Amino acid sequence: MATATYKFLGKVTADGSSTVMTLSGIPQTHRDIEIIFQAKTGTSNGAAGADITLNGDTGSNYRQNGWGINGTTQLGNAQATTHFDINYGSGPGTGSEMMGWCRMYLLNYANAVDHPGWYMNSSWDNYTTGAQWWSGALYNPSSAAAITSVTWTAVYTLEANCSIAAYGIDYS
Amino acid sequence: MTKIVEMNCETGVETVRDMTDEEETAHATMLTAHNEQVAAEQAEADAKAAAKASGDAKLKELGLTDEEIAAR
């Protein structure tokens, strides 16, 4: 019987000078992967928008169907686009302080053309109610590929200590 | 120049570098799309709020109380 594991693979942390963060060289030694994005912003920088791409792929290969609330407005959307759009809310941009969090779980991140999964994200700050989203997700590259890197592209400079961490998961 | 920070899980090495011209162009395109999306979401939210306020006002003219309108 296989041993169940939840193993830390790596983490990249922003130093306050970059707009893009990448976690690369993800080893193909586990069954599923969980990626945790920690976002924050002070009053000078913002991290409200997080465009997530895998393997540097900017093709229209990212399907997402989600529902959530932004402030007091309930929203639902479905899209097939060039990235996973993690919406931390329109409020927490520049000018307010925000904490945001997203957990993305992808099944079978080894060589495949379909990488299904889901993500949940939530944000909160000291001015607005932030946003909470639940989304089903599918990364569907044009040809079979293992997921070897994750990139977060922000609208503004990423606040210091924003991070991406990845964990490999095995289970029987 | 916009910067990219990268951590390689295999080597454990973290690097910070300037974007290439191609990456700068791609980022500018993404920024434009993001701003358009935020504007569209805000416009949708504003339109819903305006429609609700208009509907509530019409219901009040018909004689409904605030409690009856809120209970719908």
gemmi code that builds the backbone of each chain (N, CA, C; Angstrom):
import gemmi

chains = {
    "A": [
        ("MET", (0.843, -1.183, 0.000), (0.000, 0.000, 0.000), (0.883, 1.238, 0.000)),
        ("ALA", (0.558, 2.189, -0.879), (1.373, 3.404, -0.970), (1.241, 4.223, 0.313)),
        ("THR", (2.307, 4.921, 0.612), (2.303, 5.777, 1.796), (1.732, 7.137, 1.436)),
        ("ALA", (0.840, 7.637, 2.260), (0.277, 8.969, 2.045), (1.279, 10.022, 2.510)),
        ("THR", (1.550, 10.997, 1.659), (2.499, 12.052, 2.027), (1.984, 13.412, 1.597)),
        ("TYR", (2.452, 14.426, 2.258), (2.201, 15.824, 1.899), (3.534, 16.525, 2.080)),
        ("LYS", (4.276, 16.657, 0.959), (5.675, 17.065, 1.059), (5.928, 18.441, 0.458)),
        ("PHE", (6.632, 19.265, 1.205), (7.029, 20.598, 0.737), (7.996, 20.469, -0.431)),
        ("LEU", (7.694, 21.155, -1.543), (8.556, 21.078, -2.718), (9.424, 22.321, -2.887)),
        ("GLY", (8.874, 23.484, -2.541), (9.651, 24.705, -2.692), (8.780, 25.927, -2.511)),
        ("LYS", (9.425, 27.078, -2.348), (8.695, 28.324, -2.108), (9.489, 29.486, -2.672)),
        ("VAL", (8.795, 30.407, -3.336), (9.432, 31.637, -3.795), (8.758, 32.797, -3.070)),
        ("THR", (9.571, 33.738, -2.635), (9.065, 34.859, -1.845), (9.487, 36.173, -2.488)),
        ("ALA", (8.543, 37.096, -2.618), (8.847, 38.387, -3.236), (9.647, 39.254, -2.279)),
        ("ASP", (10.553, 40.049, -2.859), (11.355, 40.949, -2.028), (10.876, 42.393, -2.115)),
        ("GLY", (9.791, 42.625, -2.847), (9.248, 43.973, -2.944), (9.717, 44.724, -4.177)),
        ("SER", (10.491, 44.053, -5.049), (10.993, 44.735, -6.244), (10.418, 44.155, -7.539)),
        ("SER", (9.708, 43.021, -7.429), (9.307, 42.307, -8.651), (7.802, 42.394, -8.896)),
        ("THR", (7.424, 42.174, -10.145), (6.011, 42.141, -10.535), (5.588, 40.726, -10.880)),
        ("VAL", (6.562, 39.884, -11.124), (6.300, 38.495, -11.521), (7.097, 37.561, -10.613)),
        ("MET", (6.451, 36.479, -10.172), (7.132, 35.458, -9.372), (6.967, 34.109, -10.034)),
        ("THR", (8.019, 33.332, -10.055), (7.962, 31.994, -10.648), (8.574, 30.968, -9.704)),
        ("LEU", (7.870, 29.858, -9.550), (8.425, 28.700, -8.861), (8.677, 27.660, -9.935)),
        ("SER", (9.944, 27.347, -10.198), (10.285, 26.458, -11.307), (10.943, 25.185, -10.784)),
        ("GLY", (11.269, 24.291, -11.707), (11.963, 23.059, -11.342), (11.143, 22.169, -10.430)),
        ("ILE", (9.822, 22.186, -10.574), (8.966, 21.369, -9.706), (9.194, 19.900, -10.041)),
        ("PRO", (9.636, 19.110, -9.078), (9.930, 17.695, -9.361), (8.661, 16.881, -9.597)),
        ("GLN", (8.766, 15.887, -10.481), (7.601, 15.055, -10.845), (7.583, 13.780, -10.011)),
        ("THR", (7.644, 13.950, -8.719), (7.811, 12.787, -7.849), (6.582, 12.489, -7.018)),
        ("HIS", (5.480, 13.152, -7.315), (4.273, 12.942, -6.519), (3.062, 12.827, -7.441)),
        ("ARG", (1.935, 12.544, -6.841), (0.725, 12.295, -7.614), (-0.053, 13.583, -7.905)),
        ("ASP", (-0.369, 14.329, -6.862), (-1.077, 15.598, -6.997), (-0.183, 16.721, -6.476)),
        ("ILE", (-0.614, 17.950, -6.780), (0.150, 19.098, -6.287), (-0.816, 20.114, -5.685)),
        ("GLU", (-0.399, 20.718, -4.591), (-1.162, 21.844, -4.028), (-0.251, 23.055, -4.020)),
        ("ILE", (-0.774, 24.156, -4.547), (-0.001, 25.383, -4.661), (-0.684, 26.443, -3.796)),
        ("ILE", (0.072, 27.067, -2.934), (-0.493, 28.045, -2.001), (0.087, 29.417, -2.304)),
        ("PHE", (-0.804, 30.338, -2.582), (-0.403, 31.708, -2.898), (-0.768, 32.605, -1.710)),
        ("GLN", (0.200, 33.307, -1.200), (-0.044, 34.262, -0.119), (0.133, 35.656, -0.708)),
        ("ALA", (-0.911, 36.470, -0.620), (-0.853, 37.819, -1.176), (-1.006, 38.839, -0.064)),
        ("LYS", (-0.374, 39.960, -0.224), (-0.568, 41.054, 0.707), (-0.243, 42.347, 0.003)),
        ("THR", (-0.783, 43.425, 0.489), (-0.419, 44.713, -0.055), (-0.489, 45.766, 1.030)),
        ("GLY", (0.426, 46.700, 0.961), (0.357, 47.868, 1.812), (-0.346, 48.966, 1.045)),
        ("THR", (-0.152, 50.190, 1.443), (-0.848, 51.273, 0.772), (-0.110, 51.759, -0.463)),
        ("SER", (1.118, 51.287, -0.672), (1.863, 51.760, -1.836), (1.848, 50.762, -2.987)),
        ("ASN", (1.902, 49.477, -2.656), (1.871, 48.458, -3.701), (0.543, 47.713, -3.639)),
        ("GLY", (0.268, 46.934, -4.668), (-0.966, 46.166, -4.687), (-0.732, 44.764, -5.183)),
        ("ALA", (-1.543, 43.848, -4.744), (-1.449, 42.472, -5.221), (-2.834, 41.932, -5.507)),
        ("ALA", (-3.780, 42.833, -5.800), (-5.171, 42.423, -5.927), (-5.376, 41.444, -7.069)),
        ("GLY", (-4.694, 41.653, -8.176), (-4.855, 40.773, -9.320), (-3.736, 39.753, -9.359)),
        ("ALA", (-4.084, 38.490, -9.543), (-3.063, 37.462, -9.656), (-3.395, 36.614, -10.878)),
        ("ASP", (-2.642, 36.806, -11.939), (-2.792, 35.972, -13.121), (-1.817, 34.812, -12.989)),
        ("ILE", (-2.357, 33.597, -12.929), (-1.525, 32.421, -12.705), (-1.388, 31.633, -13.999)),
        ("THR", (-0.147, 31.382, -14.406), (0.103, 30.531, -15.570), (0.995, 29.358, -15.147)),
        ("LEU", (0.903, 28.285, -15.918), (1.682, 27.080, -15.641), (2.635, 26.837, -16.813)),
        ("ASN", (3.851, 26.477, -16.506), (4.860, 26.162, -17.531), (5.117, 27.328, -18.488)),
        ("GLY", (4.818, 28.553, -18.070), (5.008, 29.697, -18.956), (4.055, 29.709, -20.135)),
        ("ASP", (2.997, 28.907, -20.055), (2.038, 28.744, -21.152), (1.025, 29.885, -21.121)),
        ("THR", (1.008, 30.711, -22.184), (0.063, 31.812, -22.251), (-0.998, 31.582, -23.316)),
        ("GLY", (-1.169, 30.314, -23.717), (-2.256, 29.970, -24.642), (-3.588, 29.952, -23.901)),
        ("SER", (-4.680, 29.889, -24.656), (-6.016, 29.870, -24.034), (-6.335, 28.459, -23.559)),
        ("ASN", (-5.603, 28.031, -22.547), (-5.671, 26.644, -22.086), (-6.111, 26.514, -20.629)),
        ("TYR", (-6.695, 27.577, -20.110), (-7.066, 27.585, -18.697), (-8.593, 27.756, -18.580)),
        ("ARG", (-9.250, 26.712, -18.103), (-10.707, 26.776, -17.947), (-11.046, 26.928, -16.463)),
        ("GLN", (-12.014, 27.777, -16.208), (-12.371, 28.039, -14.818), (-13.860, 28.329, -14.751)),
        ("ASN", (-14.511, 27.766, -13.758), (-15.933, 28.016, -13.532), (-16.103, 28.245, -12.040)),
        ("GLY", (-16.482, 29.452, -11.685), (-16.493, 29.750, -10.260), (-17.634, 30.649, -9.832)),
        ("TRP", (-17.768, 30.759, -8.560), (-18.730, 31.690, -7.997), (-18.138, 32.281, -6.732)),
        ("GLY", (-18.603, 33.480, -6.408), (-18.035, 34.109, -5.236), (-18.689, 35.436, -4.937)),
        ("ILE", (-18.041, 36.168, -4.072), (-18.554, 37.474, -3.678), (-17.389, 38.439, -3.641)),
        ("ASN", (-17.619, 39.623, -4.174), (-16.615, 40.667, -4.160), (-17.235, 41.857, -3.454)),
        ("GLY", (-16.794, 42.110, -2.240), (-17.473, 43.132, -1.451), (-18.847, 42.611, -1.067)),
        ("THR", (-19.883, 43.253, -1.558), (-21.248, 42.790, -1.282), (-21.913, 42.263, -2.550)),
        ("THR", (-21.174, 42.180, -3.657), (-21.748, 41.762, -4.929), (-21.440, 40.293, -5.203)),
        ("GLN", (-22.491, 39.492, -5.373), (-22.295, 38.080, -5.692), (-22.079, 37.928, -7.193)),
        ("LEU", (-21.107, 37.115, -7.549), (-20.740, 36.967, -8.955), (-20.533, 35.492, -9.293)),
        ("GLY", (-20.722, 35.174, -10.546), (-20.364, 33.863, -11.054), (-19.749, 34.051, -12.420)),
        ("ASN", (-18.792, 33.210, -12.766), (-18.243, 33.338, -14.104), (-17.693, 32.005, -14.592)),
        ("ALA", (-17.604, 31.898, -15.889), (-16.983, 30.742, -16.526), (-16.129, 31.293, -17.650)),
        ("GLN", (-14.904, 30.832, -17.714), (-14.052, 31.362, -18.766), (-12.995, 30.354, -19.190)),
        ("ALA", (-12.631, 30.460, -20.445), (-11.489, 29.718, -20.970), (-10.534, 30.781, -21.475)),
        ("THR", (-9.445, 30.945, -20.786), (-8.593, 32.080, -21.103), (-7.118, 31.720, -20.936)),
        ("THR", (-6.291, 32.741, -20.922), (-4.847, 32.538, -20.998), (-4.180, 32.381, -19.636)),
        ("HIS", (-4.994, 32.315, -18.580), (-4.430, 32.182, -17.237), (-5.562, 31.878, -16.262)),
        ("PHE", (-5.228, 31.428, -15.082), (-6.203, 31.383, -14.001), (-6.213, 32.766, -13.350)),
        ("ASP", (-7.390, 33.342, -13.265), (-7.523, 34.706, -12.748), (-7.951, 34.645, -11.286)),
        ("ILE", (-7.007, 34.829, -10.392), (-7.317, 34.826, -8.971), (-7.716, 36.246, -8.588)),
        ("ASN", (-8.981, 36.420, -8.269), (-9.490, 37.760, -7.981), (-9.526, 37.975, -6.474)),
        ("TYR", (-8.621, 38.789, -5.990), (-8.613, 39.092, -4.559), (-9.548, 40.251, -4.225)),
        ("GLY", (-10.283, 40.724, -5.218), (-11.254, 41.781, -4.953), (-10.808, 43.089, -5.545)),
        ("SER", (-11.794, 43.840, -5.995), (-11.475, 45.122, -6.595), (-11.010, 46.117, -5.547)),
        ("GLY", (-11.482, 45.945, -4.320), (-11.152, 46.907, -3.273), (-9.680, 46.940, -2.923)),
        ("PRO", (-9.077, 45.792, -2.647), (-7.717, 45.827, -2.123), (-6.646, 46.058, -3.180)),
        ("GLY", (-6.737, 47.147, -3.887), (-5.672, 47.500, -4.809), (-4.726, 48.461, -4.117)),
        ("THR", (-4.134, 49.354, -4.854), (-3.303, 50.350, -4.209), (-4.188, 51.247, -3.348)),
        ("GLY", (-3.655, 51.684, -2.246), (-4.394, 52.596, -1.378), (-5.009, 51.925, -0.179)),
        ("SER", (-5.040, 50.601, -0.144), (-5.548, 49.928, 1.049), (-4.637, 48.749, 1.366)),
        ("GLU", (-4.763, 48.251, 2.580), (-3.936, 47.141, 3.007), (-4.750, 45.853, 2.940)),
        ("MET", (-4.197, 44.829, 2.339), (-4.960, 43.615, 2.093), (-4.120, 42.383, 2.389)),
        ("MET", (-4.775, 41.367, 2.880), (-4.185, 40.038, 2.962), (-5.016, 39.124, 2.076)),
        ("GLY", (-4.380, 38.281, 1.324), (-5.099, 37.355, 0.454), (-4.452, 35.991, 0.486)),
        ("TRP", (-5.236, 34.994, 0.139), (-4.786, 33.621, 0.288), (-5.471, 32.798, -0.787)),
        ("CYS", (-4.770, 31.900, -1.386), (-5.378, 31.008, -2.379), (-4.719, 29.638, -2.270)),
        ("ARG", (-5.542, 28.598, -2.275), (-5.029, 27.225, -2.348), (-5.539, 26.614, -3.640)),
        ("MET", (-4.612, 26.189, -4.481), (-4.959, 25.568, -5.762), (-4.505, 24.109, -5.724)),
        ("TYR", (-5.439, 23.203, -5.996), (-5.126, 21.766, -5.952), (-5.293, 21.211, -7.359)),
        ("LEU", (-4.245, 20.607, -7.904), (-4.314, 20.010, -9.242), (-4.021, 18.522, -9.130)),
        ("LEU", (-4.928, 17.721, -9.687), (-4.735, 16.279, -9.673), (-3.804, 15.888, -10.819)),
        ("ASN", (-2.984, 14.914, -10.575), (-2.127, 14.364, -11.615), (-1.365, 15.455, -12.361)),
        ("TYR", (-0.321, 15.974, -11.725), (0.428, 17.041, -12.387), (1.569, 16.508, -13.245)),
        ("ALA", (1.653, 15.181, -13.371), (2.656, 14.597, -14.257), (2.190, 14.716, -15.717)),
        ("ASN", (2.947, 14.112, -16.622), (2.711, 14.263, -18.052), (1.282, 13.913, -18.470)),
        ("ALA", (0.508, 14.897, -18.928), (-0.888, 14.682, -19.307), (-1.381, 15.905, -20.074)),
        ("VAL", (-2.509, 15.732, -20.757), (-3.105, 16.877, -21.450), (-4.221, 17.503, -20.624)),
        ("ASP", (-4.688, 16.800, -19.614), (-5.736, 17.352, -18.758), (-5.250, 17.382, -17.314)),
        ("HIS", (-5.257, 18.550, -16.739), (-4.878, 18.709, -15.339), (-6.061, 19.351, -14.611)),
        ("PRO", (-6.995, 18.533, -14.126), (-8.162, 19.106, -13.447), (-7.838, 19.482, -11.999)),
        ("GLY", (-8.651, 20.337, -11.459), (-8.445, 20.714, -10.064), (-9.434, 21.769, -9.622)),
        ("TRP", (-9.088, 22.489, -8.596), (-9.956, 23.536, -8.077), (-9.104, 24.506, -7.275)),
        ("TYR", (-9.667, 25.675, -7.008), (-8.992, 26.581, -6.090), (-10.003, 27.403, -5.312)),
        ("MET", (-9.581, 27.797, -4.158), (-10.373, 28.660, -3.289), (-9.498, 29.850, -2.945)),
        ("ASN", (-10.077, 31.034, -2.957), (-9.295, 32.183, -2.534), (-10.137, 33.148, -1.710)),
        ("SER", (-9.466, 33.834, -0.840), (-10.141, 34.759, 0.049), (-9.228, 35.940, 0.322)),
        ("SER", (-9.804, 37.105, 0.452), (-9.012, 38.280, 0.810), (-9.766, 39.106, 1.837)),
        ("TRP", (-9.054, 39.884, 2.568), (-9.665, 40.743, 3.560), (-8.747, 41.927, 3.773)),
        ("ASP", (-9.304, 43.041, 4.181), (-8.474, 44.205, 4.436), (-9.173, 45.107, 5.442)),
        ("ASN", (-8.592, 46.268, 5.635), (-9.116, 47.146, 6.669), (-10.059, 48.206, 6.129)),
        ("TYR", (-10.445, 48.099, 4.842), (-11.359, 49.082, 4.279), (-12.599, 48.442, 3.663)),
        ("THR", (-12.423, 47.283, 3.032), (-13.544, 46.645, 2.370), (-13.664, 45.210, 2.886)),
        ("THR", (-14.668, 44.516, 2.390), (-14.880, 43.149, 2.857), (-14.096, 42.136, 2.039)),
        ("GLY", (-13.332, 42.590, 1.036), (-12.529, 41.655, 0.253), (-13.390, 40.772, -0.634)),
        ("ALA", (-12.859, 39.616, -0.977), (-13.561, 38.722, -1.894), (-13.288, 37.273, -1.509)),
        ("GLN", (-14.256, 36.416, -1.796), (-14.093, 34.976, -1.584), (-14.613, 34.265, -2.835)),
        ("TRP", (-13.794, 33.361, -3.353), (-14.152, 32.636, -4.577), (-13.900, 31.137, -4.419)),
        ("TRP", (-14.761, 30.364, -5.060), (-14.585, 28.921, -5.158), (-14.662, 28.588, -6.638)),
        ("SER", (-13.656, 27.917, -7.168), (-13.616, 27.677, -8.609), (-13.176, 26.260, -8.936)),
        ("GLY", (-13.865, 25.652, -9.870), (-13.353, 24.455, -10.513), (-12.393, 24.890, -11.598)),
        ("ALA", (-11.355, 24.117, -11.848), (-10.337, 24.566, -12.792), (-9.854, 23.393, -13.638)),
        ("LEU", (-9.407, 23.707, -14.832), (-8.791, 22.711, -15.699), (-7.689, 23.379, -16.500)),
        ("TYR", (-6.471, 22.852, -16.361), (-5.387, 23.285, -17.232), (-5.260, 22.244, -18.325)),
        ("ASN", (-5.442, 22.698, -19.557), (-5.543, 21.803, -20.703), (-4.548, 22.240, -21.790)),
        ("PRO", (-3.251, 21.943, -21.607), (-2.260, 22.385, -22.592), (-2.492, 21.734, -23.955)),
        ("SER", (-1.929, 22.353, -24.981), (-2.164, 21.883, -26.344), (-1.553, 20.513, -26.598)),
        ("SER", (-0.561, 20.138, -25.813), (-0.007, 18.789, -25.894), (0.362, 18.343, -24.484)),
        ("ALA", (0.509, 17.030, -24.307), (0.763, 16.487, -22.975), (1.996, 17.154, -22.347)),
        ("ALA", (1.839, 17.567, -21.113), (2.952, 18.206, -20.413), (2.793, 18.023, -18.922)),
        ("ALA", (3.902, 17.792, -18.257), (3.901, 17.803, -16.801), (3.970, 19.263, -16.340)),
        ("ILE", (3.454, 19.525, -15.164), (3.539, 20.885, -14.623), (4.880, 21.027, -13.902)),
        ("THR", (5.719, 21.884, -14.460), (7.065, 22.050, -13.895), (7.297, 23.446, -13.315)),
        ("SER", (6.400, 24.392, -13.642), (6.584, 25.723, -13.068), (5.248, 26.433, -12.909)),
        ("VAL", (5.199, 27.344, -11.977), (4.019, 28.166, -11.697), (4.457, 29.615, -11.673)),
        ("THR", (3.722, 30.465, -12.367), (4.077, 31.890, -12.409), (2.896, 32.747, -11.989)),
        ("TRP", (3.149, 33.706, -11.150), (2.152, 34.682, -10.705), (2.563, 36.025, -11.285)),
        ("THR", (1.714, 36.573, -12.145), (1.945, 37.898, -12.701), (0.975, 38.873, -12.055)),
        ("ALA", (1.500, 39.922, -11.471), (0.664, 40.889, -10.759), (0.523, 42.167, -11.573)),
        ("VAL", (-0.461, 42.949, -11.197), (-0.671, 44.225, -11.857), (0.354, 45.241, -11.352)),
        ("TYR", (0.542, 45.241, -10.041), (1.487, 46.170, -9.440), (2.688, 45.373, -8.926)),
        ("THR", (3.663, 46.089, -8.402), (4.801, 45.423, -7.778), (4.310, 44.566, -6.615)),
        ("LEU", (4.772, 43.330, -6.577), (4.378, 42.427, -5.499), (4.999, 42.882, -4.184)),
        ("GLU", (4.147, 43.003, -3.190), (4.624, 43.395, -1.865), (5.621, 42.356, -1.344)),
        ("ALA", (6.607, 42.804, -0.607), (7.559, 41.868, 0.018), (6.806, 40.842, 0.858)),
        ("ASN", (7.244, 39.614, 0.763), (6.680, 38.464, 1.504), (5.447, 37.845, 0.855)),
        ("CYS", (4.968, 38.381, -0.286), (4.024, 37.589, -1.084), (4.776, 36.312, -1.485)),
        ("SER", (4.071, 35.207, -1.616), (4.810, 33.969, -1.888), (3.980, 32.947, -2.658)),
        ("ILE", (4.687, 32.019, -3.267), (4.095, 30.820, -3.860), (4.822, 29.623, -3.254)),
        ("ALA", (4.068, 28.691, -2.705), (4.668, 27.466, -2.180), (3.966, 26.275, -2.810)),
        ("ALA", (4.693, 25.195, -3.035), (4.115, 23.997, -3.644), (4.370, 22.784, -2.769)),
        ("TYR", (3.366, 21.900, -2.742), (3.451, 20.670, -1.952), (3.061, 19.490, -2.841)),
        ("GLY", (3.825, 18.435, -2.762), (3.514, 17.209, -3.495), (2.734, 16.249, -2.612)),
        ("ILE", (1.745, 15.601, -3.204), (0.838, 14.755, -2.430), (0.771, 13.355, -3.028)),
        ("ASP", (0.869, 12.372, -2.157), (0.665, 10.971, -2.542), (-0.370, 10.348, -1.618)),
        ("TYR", (-1.111, 9.397, -2.149), (-2.107, 8.702, -1.329), (-2.406, 7.367, -1.991)),
        ("SER", (-2.950, 6.481, -1.218), (-3.219, 5.156, -1.761), (-4.630, 5.086, -2.331)),
    ],
    "B": [
        ("MET", (12.791, 49.261, -15.097), (12.615, 47.927, -15.689), (11.878, 47.017, -14.695)),
        ("THR", (10.866, 46.302, -15.179), (10.113, 45.388, -14.318), (10.943, 44.147, -14.017)),
        ("LYS", (10.789, 43.652, -12.785), (11.637, 42.535, -12.361), (10.832, 41.244, -12.155)),
        ("ILE", (11.535, 40.136, -12.303), (10.986, 38.800, -12.073), (11.826, 38.119, -11.003)),
        ("VAL", (11.157, 37.511, -10.026), (11.878, 36.704, -9.041), (11.513, 35.246, -9.282)),
        ("GLU", (12.530, 34.396, -9.301), (12.309, 32.977, -9.595), (13.061, 32.101, -8.599)),
        ("MET", (12.375, 31.061, -8.121), (13.002, 30.051, -7.264), (12.921, 28.714, -7.979)),
        ("ASN", (14.067, 28.054, -8.104), (14.103, 26.730, -8.712), (14.075, 25.682, -7.602)),
        ("CYS", (13.028, 24.847, -7.615), (12.864, 23.832, -6.554), (14.024, 22.832, -6.552)),
        ("GLU", (14.556, 22.540, -7.728), (15.615, 21.528, -7.819), (16.934, 22.029, -7.256)),
        ("THR", (17.259, 23.298, -7.583), (18.557, 23.819, -7.158), (18.479, 24.609, -5.860)),
        ("GLY", (17.263, 25.078, -5.524), (17.117, 25.910, -4.336), (17.651, 27.322, -4.517)),
        ("VAL", (17.948, 27.690, -5.771), (18.520, 29.009, -6.046), (17.412, 29.992, -6.420)),
        ("GLU", (17.414, 31.158, -5.776), (16.448, 32.211, -6.101), (17.173, 33.330, -6.829)),
        ("THR", (16.593, 33.781, -7.934), (17.214, 34.848, -8.714), (16.204, 35.959, -8.958)),
        ("VAL", (16.701, 37.179, -9.042), (15.883, 38.339, -9.416), (16.530, 38.952, -10.648)),
        ("ARG", (15.744, 39.132, -11.696), (16.302, 39.671, -12.946), (15.312, 40.640, -13.586)),
        ("ASP", (15.805, 41.446, -14.531), (14.927, 42.331, -15.293), (14.149, 41.534, -16.332)),
        ("MET", (12.930, 42.003, -16.638), (12.164, 41.380, -17.719), (12.851, 41.637, -19.051)),
        ("THR", (12.702, 40.688, -19.960), (13.130, 40.919, -21.332), (12.105, 41.831, -22.011)),
        ("ASP", (12.447, 42.335, -23.187), (11.509, 43.192, -23.924), (10.205, 42.438, -24.212)),
        ("GLU", (10.347, 41.154, -24.559), (9.142, 40.345, -24.847), (8.275, 40.205, -23.607)),
        ("GLU", (8.915, 39.979, -22.471), (8.157, 39.844, -21.224), (7.504, 41.163, -20.838)),
        ("GLU", (8.190, 42.262, -21.083), (7.609, 43.581, -20.802), (6.356, 43.807, -21.644)),
        ("THR", (6.446, 43.429, -22.919), (5.295, 43.593, -23.815), (4.130, 42.742, -23.349)),
        ("ALA", (4.418, 41.482, -22.981), (3.365, 40.584, -22.504), (2.737, 41.116, -21.223)),
        ("HIS", (3.553, 41.669, -20.357), (3.034, 42.207, -19.100), (2.147, 43.418, -19.352)),
        ("ALA", (2.549, 44.265, -20.293), (1.726, 45.436, -20.615), (0.373, 45.009, -21.161)),
        ("THR", (0.376, 43.950, -21.977), (-0.888, 43.434, -22.528), (-1.773, 42.897, -21.407)),
        ("MET", (-1.154, 42.163, -20.476), (-1.897, 41.622, -19.347), (-2.479, 42.746, -18.486)),
        ("LEU", (-1.705, 43.799, -18.290), (-2.156, 44.922, -17.471), (-3.378, 45.590, -18.095)),
        ("THR", (-3.328, 45.766, -19.410), (-4.460, 46.368, -20.110), (-5.703, 45.497, -19.959)),
        ("ALA", (-5.539, 44.187, -20.158), (-6.679, 43.272, -20.040), (-7.236, 43.273, -18.623)),
        ("HIS", (-6.329, 43.311, -17.629), (-6.776, 43.310, -16.232), (-7.603, 44.560, -15.939)),
        ("ASN", (-7.102, 45.713, -16.380), (-7.815, 46.960, -16.106), (-9.180, 46.970, -16.774)),
        ("GLU", (-9.250, 46.411, -17.983), (-10.534, 46.334, -18.683), (-11.501, 45.431, -17.925)),
        ("GLN", (-10.974, 44.313, -17.399), (-11.825, 43.376, -16.658), (-12.352, 44.015, -15.374)),
        ("VAL", (-11.469, 44.688, -14.649), (-11.901, 45.344, -13.411), (-12.968, 46.390, -13.714)),
        ("ALA", (-12.767, 47.156, -14.784), (-13.738, 48.178, -15.153), (-15.077, 47.540, -15.523)),
        ("ALA", (-15.028, 46.404, -16.242), (-16.259, 45.718, -16.643), (-16.999, 45.164, -15.422)),
        ("GLU", (-16.248, 44.583, -14.470), (-16.876, 44.056, -13.250), (-17.513, 45.172, -12.444)),
        ("GLN", (-16.832, 46.317, -12.380), (-17.375, 47.443, -11.627), (-18.628, 47.975, -12.307)),
        ("ALA", (-18.590, 48.040, -13.640), (-19.754, 48.524, -14.383), (-20.945, 47.590, -14.173)),
        ("GLU", (-20.687, 46.285, -14.153), (-21.759, 45.311, -13.922), (-22.344, 45.479, -12.521)),
        ("ALA", (-21.467, 45.649, -11.553), (-21.938, 45.837, -10.170), (-22.730, 47.129, -10.034)),
        ("ASP", (-22.251, 48.194, -10.679), (-22.962, 49.482, -10.620), (-24.336, 49.372, -11.275)),
        ("ALA", (-24.387, 48.659, -12.410), (-25.662, 48.506, -13.124), (-26.664, 47.712, -12.282)),
        ("LYS", (-26.181, 46.656, -11.608), (-27.069, 45.872, -10.746), (-27.587, 46.713, -9.591)),
        ("ALA", (-26.713, 47.491, -8.996), (-27.115, 48.330, -7.867), (-28.138, 49.375, -8.303)),
        ("ALA", (-27.906, 49.950, -9.481), (-28.844, 50.961, -9.987), (-30.197, 50.330, -10.297)),
        ("ALA", (-30.184, 49.136, -10.902), (-31.445, 48.460, -11.224), (-32.211, 48.097, -9.953)),
        ("LYS", (-31.498, 47.672, -8.930), (-32.145, 47.325, -7.662), (-32.764, 48.564, -7.025)),
        ("ALA", (-32.031, 49.667, -7.027), (-32.558, 50.894, -6.434), (-33.796, 51.372, -7.179)),
        ("SER", (-33.744, 51.272, -8.506), (-34.891, 51.677, -9.319), (-36.094, 50.778, -9.044)),
        ("GLY", (-35.844, 49.474, -8.968), (-36.936, 48.527, -8.687), (-37.523, 48.742, -7.315)),
        ("ASP", (-36.670, 48.980, -6.337), (-37.158, 49.222, -4.979), (-38.032, 50.470, -4.925)),
        ("ALA", (-37.615, 51.499, -5.646), (-38.389, 52.751, -5.650), (-39.772, 52.531, -6.255)),
        ("LYS", (-39.830, 51.741, -7.320), (-41.126, 51.464, -7.970), (-42.022, 50.631, -7.061)),
        ("LEU", (-41.434, 49.684, -6.356), (-42.223, 48.879, -5.422), (-42.780, 49.754, -4.295)),
        ("LYS", (-41.978, 50.706, -3.866), (-42.428, 51.589, -2.789), (-43.601, 52.449, -3.265)),
        ("GLU", (-43.515, 52.881, -4.531), (-44.619, 53.663, -5.095), (-45.905, 52.845, -5.149)),
        ("LEU", (-45.756, 51.524, -5.275), (-46.937, 50.642, -5.302), (-47.500, 50.384, -3.906)),
        ("GLY", (-46.778, 50.844, -2.893), (-47.286, 50.709, -1.537), (-46.577, 49.708, -0.659)),
        ("LEU", (-45.546, 49.041, -1.182), (-44.827, 48.082, -0.342), (-44.002, 48.820, 0.721)),
        ("THR", (-43.886, 48.194, 1.888), (-43.044, 48.776, 2.939), (-41.587, 48.386, 2.697)),
        ("ASP", (-40.700, 49.053, 3.413), (-39.276, 48.712, 3.296), (-39.031, 47.262, 3.696)),
        ("GLU", (-39.756, 46.781, 4.740), (-39.595, 45.393, 5.198), (-40.046, 44.416, 4.119)),
        ("GLU", (-41.153, 44.751, 3.445), (-41.659, 43.867, 2.382), (-40.698, 43.845, 1.200)),
        ("ILE", (-40.111, 44.991, 0.888), (-39.148, 45.043, -0.223), (-37.894, 44.241, 0.130)),
        ("ALA", (-37.433, 44.399, 1.369), (-36.218, 43.694, 1.793), (-36.428, 42.191, 1.872)),
        ("ALA", (-37.680, 41.761, 2.109), (-37.959, 40.332, 2.291), (-38.070, 39.578, 0.969)),
        ("ARG", (-38.057, 40.281, -0.154), (-38.223, 39.595, -1.448), (-37.086, 38.614, -1.700)),
    ],
}
model = gemmi.Model(1)
for chain_id, residues in chains.items():
    chain = gemmi.Chain(chain_id)
    for i, (resn, *xyz) in enumerate(residues, 1):
        res = gemmi.Residue()
        res.name, res.seqid = resn, gemmi.SeqId(i, " ")
        for name, pos in zip(("N", "CA", "C"), xyz):
            atom = gemmi.Atom()
            atom.name, atom.element = name, gemmi.Element(name[0])
            atom.pos, atom.b_iso = gemmi.Position(*pos), 0.0
            res.add_atom(atom)
        chain.add_residue(res)
    model.add_chain(chain)
structure = gemmi.Structure()
structure.add_model(model)
structure.setup_entities()
